[in-house]
């Protein structure tokens, strides 16, 4: 290895030829090999006598704490695919006092855990996903999912599995009769758009249909990640028989999605008046509350 290539994959410092350690194909200095080798070789344990030395190595600007940029540098060296989202989630776990940086005591507590990089069960995104899955299953059990879309002479209607029929908007009509489509049990609406030739509706199965009618153009509106379109969001207007225009969509959570759009989850929680859950979501997001936009 050239001198410039002999850098520790953890602390990024140059390593002498004699001080190089190879663990799972990674170059580590002696201190990081003893301290962080467990990331690469399961069962290898760190030595507490190297903890302070490792903290100093990670603290590149010698500020006395490890900030997000320094944590990113080290973790990216260890695992190039480690995403910024994972980094933010991990920082929330390590930063127990919530000041946005990793202090020495927090650093020690984190690295002495059995598996320091196992944090998925305590993250904000995990909490949101758990809450949304419960809400999605409750809606499914109550037969509140859409199973038919109808365009009548007076507007667009959604029929639910429970038998309830809702008027969604008067801005799009079929004055010559009725056009409709039924949803299969595994289908949900993923996109809706009103164009000149009709109402275009896309489903998660890849099916796309066009319902006949005329009205004010709107969209396209797509369901956020982890949600399906449950209705049309309208605003009032007065144009003869037209009482509203479509300004957006109503979204509801899927019962078994792997990931949910966090801003949409917050909006859904607030609109459904899950006040306790809303407080808990905001508490979980305290480190990065501006991420909601």
Residue pairs with C-beta under 8 A, 6 or more apart in sequence:
1 17
1 20
1 27
3 14
4 14
6 14
6 15
6 16
6 17
6 20
6 27
7 13
7 14
7 15
7 27
8 15
8 27
8 28
8 29
8 32
8 57
9 26
9 27
9 28
9 32
9 77
9 78
10 28
10 29
10 32
10 36
10 54
10 57
10 74
10 77
10 78
11 29
11 31
11 32
11 54
11 57
11 58
11 74
12 73
12 74
12 77
13 29
13 57
15 27
15 28
15 29
19 29
19 30
20 27
20 28
20 29
21 27
21 28
21 29
21 30
21 33
21 37
22 28
23 33
23 37
23 40
23 41
23 44
24 40
24 41
26 40
26 78
28 36
28 37
31 50
31 53
31 54
31 57
32 54
32 57
34 46
34 47
34 50
35 46
35 47
35 50
35 51
35 54
35 111
36 46
36 54
36 78
36 111
37 44
37 46
38 44
38 45
38 46
38 116
39 78
39 116
39 117
40 78
46 111
46 112
48 112
51 107
51 108
51 111
52 104
54 111
55 66
55 104
55 107
55 108
56 62
58 66
58 70
58 71
58 74
58 107
59 65
59 66
59 70
60 70
60 73
61 70
64 103
64 104
65 101
65 102
65 103
65 104
66 101
66 102
66 107
67 100
67 101
67 102
68 87
68 88
68 91
68 100
68 101
71 87
71 90
71 91
71 102
72 84
72 87
75 82
75 87
75 90
76 82
85 125
88 287
88 288
88 291
89 119
89 120
89 123
89 124
89 125
90 117
90 119
91 100
91 102
91 287
92 122
92 123
92 124
92 287
92 288
93 110
93 119
93 122
93 123
94 102
94 106
94 107
94 110
95 101
95 102
95 106
95 287
96 106
96 109
97 103
97 106
98 286
98 287
100 287
102 110
110 116
120 126
124 262
124 281
124 284
124 285
124 288
125 259
125 260
125 262
127 280
127 281
127 284
128 260
128 262
128 265
128 281
128 284
129 226
129 257
129 258
129 259
129 260
131 265
131 269
131 274
131 277
131 281
132 226
132 253
132 254
132 257
132 260
132 265
132 268
133 253
133 255
133 256
133 257
135 252
135 253
135 268
135 272
135 274
136 252
136 253
136 254
136 255
136 256
136 257
137 255
139 145
139 252
139 253
139 255
140 255
142 162
143 160
143 161
143 162
144 160
144 161
144 162
144 252
145 160
145 161
145 188
145 230
145 252
146 158
146 159
146 160
146 161
146 183
146 188
146 189
146 230
147 159
147 160
147 161
147 182
147 183
148 158
148 159
148 180
148 181
148 182
148 183
149 156
149 157
149 158
149 159
149 180
149 181
149 183
149 189
149 201
149 211
150 156
150 157
150 158
150 159
150 165
150 178
150 179
150 180
151 157
151 172
151 173
151 174
151 178
151 179
151 180
151 199
151 211
151 212
151 213
152 173
152 174
152 178
153 173
153 174
153 175
153 177
153 178
154 167
154 170
154 173
154 241
155 167
155 168
155 169
155 170
155 171
155 172
155 173
156 167
156 168
156 169
156 172
156 199
156 232
157 165
157 166
157 167
157 168
158 165
158 166
158 168
158 230
158 231
159 165
159 166
160 166
166 231
168 231
168 232
168 234
169 232
169 234
169 244
169 245
169 246
170 241
170 242
170 243
170 244
171 194
171 215
171 216
171 218
171 234
171 242
171 244
171 245
171 246
172 194
172 199
172 213
172 214
172 215
172 216
172 246
173 213
173 214
173 215
174 211
174 212
174 213
174 214
175 213
175 214
176 212
179 211
179 212
179 213
180 211
181 201
181 209
181 211
183 189
183 203
184 205
186 204
186 205
187 203
187 204
187 205
187 207
188 203
188 204
188 223
188 228
188 229
188 254
189 201
189 202
189 203
189 223
189 228
189 229
189 230
190 202
190 203
190 204
190 222
190 223
190 228
190 229
191 200
191 201
191 202
191 219
191 220
191 221
191 222
191 223
191 229
192 199
192 200
192 201
192 202
192 219
192 220
192 221
192 229
192 232
192 249
193 199
193 200
193 218
193 219
193 220
193 221
194 200
194 215
194 216
194 217
194 218
194 219
194 246
195 217
196 217
197 210
198 210
198 211
198 212
198 213
199 210
199 211
199 213
200 208
200 209
200 210
200 220
201 208
201 209
201 210
201 211
202 208
204 228
215 242
216 242
216 245
216 246
218 245
218 246
218 247
219 246
221 229
221 248
221 249
223 229
223 249
223 251
224 251
224 260
224 261
224 263
224 264
225 257
225 259
225 260
225 261
226 253
226 254
226 257
226 258
226 259
226 260
226 261
226 264
226 265
227 251
227 252
227 253
227 254
227 257
227 260
227 261
227 264
227 268
228 251
228 252
228 254
229 249
229 250
229 251
230 249
230 250
230 251
230 252
231 249
231 250
232 246
232 248
232 249
232 250
233 246
233 247
233 248
233 249
233 250
234 244
234 245
234 246
234 247
235 244
235 245
235 247
236 243
236 244
237 243
237 244
237 245
251 264
251 268
252 268
253 260
253 265
253 268
262 285
262 291
262 292
263 292
263 293
265 281
266 278
266 281
266 292
269 277
269 278
269 281
270 278
282 289
285 291
285 292
